[in-house]
Amino acid sequence: MKIFMNRKVYVSKKDIKNLWYAQVPIPDEVIDIIEEKGIDYLDNNAYDYDFIELESDEAVSYFKDVPFIVNFNKYKKASIKEIVIEASKIAQNKFDLESRINKISDKEDIYMNMLSEMHFCDYILEQYKDIILYKRGELKLDLPKKEKPSPYDNYPTFIENIFTKTI
């Protein structure tokens, strides 16, 4: 899961490991940042539901575009029923892929792409399951805390308001 907050992205170690295992292209800048944070994709002792904070523009932009890592922000206020509906759409997509893949030869180029898509469907479904378990209190997630805004975050707006009111 990924969480966007305060111009940063928080990504679970589990998702970062999955990116490496799935051999998804990751920009060098993002790899450098992840390695600086000490994330080792081979470390099986780490708690996979820990979130790491990434604040570079490159990392935030990259993770916004990764479609198979579920954006927790979208579901934190959703009901379990709403999440199940979303999960059923992904399950139907996986079923359709399985039906199509059974009709083609494993020699065709599209075969490997479809297998990857099926893997990503499974992974998305697993994340939905985790969100449901979290909502039921059956999974502990150490979610990032919302930071207090800096008084300077709205500084340009503050200055603009001063001049607008005096004119």
C-alpha positions in Angstrom: 0.0 0.0 0.0 1.0 3.6 -0.5 -0.1 6.7 1.3 0.3 10.2 0.0 0.6 12.9 2.7 2.4 16.2 3.0 4.1 16.0 -0.4 5.5 12.6 0.5 4.7 9.1 -0.2 4.8 6.3 2.3 5.2 2.8 0.9 5.2 -0.5 2.7 8.3 -2.6 2.6 6.2 -5.4 1.2 5.4 -3.3 -1.9 9.0 -2.3 -2.4 10.0 -6.0 -2.2 7.3 -6.9 -4.7 8.6 -4.3 -7.1 12.0 -6.0 -7.0 10.6 -9.5 -7.3 8.3 -8.6 -10.2 11.3 -6.9 -11.9 9.4 -3.7 -12.5 11.5 -0.9 -13.8 12.4 1.5 -11.0 14.2 4.8 -11.7 17.8 4.9 -10.4 17.0 7.9 -8.2 14.2 5.9 -6.4 16.5 2.9 -6.0 19.2 5.1 -4.5 16.6 6.6 -2.0 15.3 3.2 -1.0 18.8 1.8 -0.5 19.7 4.9 1.6 16.7 4.1 3.8 18.3 0.7 4.4 15.6 -1.4 2.7 16.9 -4.8 1.7 14.5 -6.8 -0.5 16.1 -10.0 0.7 15.5 -9.2 4.4 12.8 -11.7 5.4 13.1 -10.6 9.1 11.7 -7.1 8.5 8.1 -6.4 9.2 6.7 -6.1 5.7 3.9 -3.7 6.8 6.2 -1.0 8.0 6.0 2.1 5.8 9.0 4.0 4.6 8.8 7.7 3.9 10.0 8.9 0.5 9.9 12.7 0.0 11.8 13.3 -3.2 9.7 14.5 -6.2 11.0 11.6 -8.2 9.8 9.0 -5.7 6.4 10.7 -5.2 5.9 10.9 -9.0 7.0 7.3 -9.6 4.7 5.8 -7.0 1.8 7.8 -8.2 2.1 6.0 -11.5 2.5 2.5 -10.1 -1.0 1.1 -10.7 -0.7 -2.2 -8.8 0.2 -0.7 -5.4 -3.1 0.3 -3.9 -3.4 3.9 -2.7 -4.6 3.6 0.9 -5.9 7.2 0.9 -8.6 6.1 -1.5 -9.9 3.4 0.8 -9.3 4.7 4.3 -12.9 6.0 4.6 -14.5 3.4 2.3 -16.7 0.7 3.8 -15.7 -2.9 3.6 -18.5 -3.5 1.1 -17.1 -0.8 -1.2 -13.6 -2.4 -1.0 -15.2 -5.8 -1.8 -16.8 -4.3 -4.9 -13.5 -3.0 -6.1 -11.8 -6.3 -5.4 -14.5 -8.1 -7.4 -13.7 -6.0 -10.4 -10.0 -7.0 -10.1 -11.0 -10.6 -9.6 -13.2 -10.5 -12.8 -10.2 -8.9 -14.7 -8.0 -11.8 -13.5 -10.7 -14.4 -14.5 -10.9 -12.8 -18.0 -7.1 -12.9 -18.3 -7.1 -16.6 -17.3 -9.7 -17.3 -19.9 -7.7 -15.6 -22.6 -4.4 -17.0 -21.6 -5.7 -20.6 -21.9 -6.5 -19.9 -25.5 -3.0 -18.8 -26.6 0.3 -20.4 -27.0 3.0 -19.9 -24.3 5.3 -18.9 -27.2 3.4 -15.8 -28.0 4.8 -12.5 -26.7 1.5 -11.5 -25.1 1.6 -14.6 -22.9 4.3 -13.3 -20.6 2.5 -9.9 -20.4 -0.7 -11.6 -19.4 1.0 -13.7 -16.8 2.5 -10.4 -15.3 -1.0 -8.8 -15.3 -2.4 -11.8 -13.5 0.4 -11.6 -10.9 -0.5 -7.9 -10.4 -4.2 -8.7 -10.1 -3.3 -11.2 -7.3 -1.2 -8.6 -5.6 -3.9 -5.9 -5.7 -6.4 -8.5 -4.3 -3.9 -9.2 -1.5 -3.7 -5.5 -0.7 -7.5 -5.2 -0.6 -7.6 -8.1 1.8 -5.0 -6.4 4.0 -7.1 -3.2 4.1 -10.2 -5.2 5.0 -8.3 -7.0 7.8 -7.0 -3.6 9.0 -10.5 -2.2 9.1 -11.7 -5.2 11.1 -8.8 -4.8 13.5 -7.2 -8.1 12.5 -4.1 -6.5 11.0 -1.9 -4.0 12.7 -0.6 -1.3 10.4 1.7 1.4 11.7 0.3 4.2 9.5 2.2 7.4 9.2 0.9 10.2 11.4 -0.3 13.4 9.9 2.3 16.0 10.5 1.3 19.4 11.8 1.5 21.9 9.0 4.4 24.3 9.1 3.3 27.9 9.6 5.3 28.6 6.4 3.3 26.1 4.3 0.7 28.8 3.5 3.1 31.7 3.6 2.5 32.7 -0.1 -1.3 32.6 0.5 -0.9 34.6 3.7 1.1 37.3 2.0 -1.4 37.3 -0.9 -4.3 37.7 1.5 -2.6 40.7 3.2 -2.2 42.5 0.0 -5.7 41.6 -1.3 -7.3 43.0 1.9 -5.3 46.2 1.9 -6.0 47.0 -1.7 
